[in-house]
Amino acid sequence: MKRISLTLLSLLIVTTLLLTACGPKPTDAPIIIDTGRPTVEAPPGSALAKIREAGVLIVGTSADYPPFEFINASNDFDGFDIALIREIGTRMGVRVEIKDMAFDGLIAALRAGQIDAIVAAMSATPDRAQQVTFSMNYYVGTDAILVATGSGLTFTDAKEIAGYRVGVQTGTIHEQWVEEELIATGLLQAANFTRYERADQAVLDLKNGRIDVVAMDFFAANAYLAQGGIELALEQNLAGENMAVALPLGATELQTEIDLIIQELQEEGFITRLGEQYLAGGLE
């Protein structure tokens, strides 16, 4: 009986080995998690197809605009926009590579194919929409008028800054607002208007008395206010800050993919949590 049992056991082992050898083999294919989002078809050669094929989303930003984008103490890109685009990249299944450049050079870099997208607290304006394709808005903000500490300047309306030396960052909606509402109307002399490549340069000149006021995003202003030497003179929505991800003109599949992800992040409360983390709960 013992010999028979051993024989049966041997037969069972051999049978198991044969079935294993004939069965399906393990695969290295990635596990696809169903998010419930529709699959966006990407025709060969489309912007979305190229990103998926490369496995990387190259994003341009201007990392001088905390709390939206900045370099942190660990010498890494950080901020509301950076956290958002990294999560978008994760949900697209690709790596995100950040490139820092001057704000007013971002659209040119996108149009030249040097980057795949822009995330830089950029408002979706009609003028810009002629050059790029925008995602849905992920943030609606307000603006700030800054003055040097001890200047004594206060305003009840932003147009009152026309009597002073004004500074803004080049390529922003604040530059456009000053040009259209103050210079074109004759309220502000062009000689009293200074444009800066980076926002921190404008703030430094404000502290040093080279200009009298700076206009910028309200939450970006809060980050500079925390450094001292400047004061908030007025909070006012100047030109409607409707921030969105800028994409190559006509990149409809990529736009659809990112819109679906932004909507998903909004519904999950992810973007609200980013607002609480980076904007002190100031997300609208």
HELIX and SHEET records of a PDB file:
HELIX    1   1 LYS A    2  CYS A   22  1                                  21    
HELIX    2   2 ALA A   47  ALA A   54  1                                   8    
HELIX    3   3 PHE A   80  MET A   92  1                                  13    
HELIX    4   4 PHE A  103  GLY A  105  5                                   3    
HELIX    5   5 LEU A  106  ARG A  111  1                                   6    
HELIX    6   6 PRO A  126  ALA A  129  1                                   4    
HELIX    7   7 ALA A  158  GLY A  163  5                                   6    
HELIX    8   8 ILE A  173  TRP A  177  1                                   5    
HELIX    9   9 VAL A  178  ILE A  183  3                                   6    
HELIX   10  10 ALA A  190  ASN A  192  5                                   3    
HELIX   11  11 ALA A  199  LYS A  207  1                                   9    
HELIX   12  12 PHE A  218  LEU A  225  1                                   8    
HELIX   13  13 THR A  252  GLU A  268  1                                  17    
HELIX   14  14 PHE A  270  TYR A  278  1                                   9    
SHEET    1   A 3 ARG A  95  ASP A 100  0                                        
SHEET    2   A 3 VAL A  56  THR A  61  1                                        
SHEET    3   A 3 ALA A 117  ILE A 118  1                                        
SHEET    1   B 2 PHE A  70  ILE A  71  0                                        
SHEET    2   B 2 PHE A  77  ASP A  78 -1                                        
SHEET    1   C 2 VAL A 132  PHE A 134  0                                        
SHEET    2   C 2 ALA A 246  PRO A 248 -1                                        
SHEET    1   D 5 PHE A 193  TYR A 196  0                                        
SHEET    2   D 5 VAL A 166  GLN A 169  1                                        
SHEET    3   D 5 VAL A 213  ASP A 217  1                                        
SHEET    4   D 5 TYR A 139  ALA A 148 -1                                        
SHEET    5   D 5 ILE A 230  MET A 243 -1                                        
END                                                                             
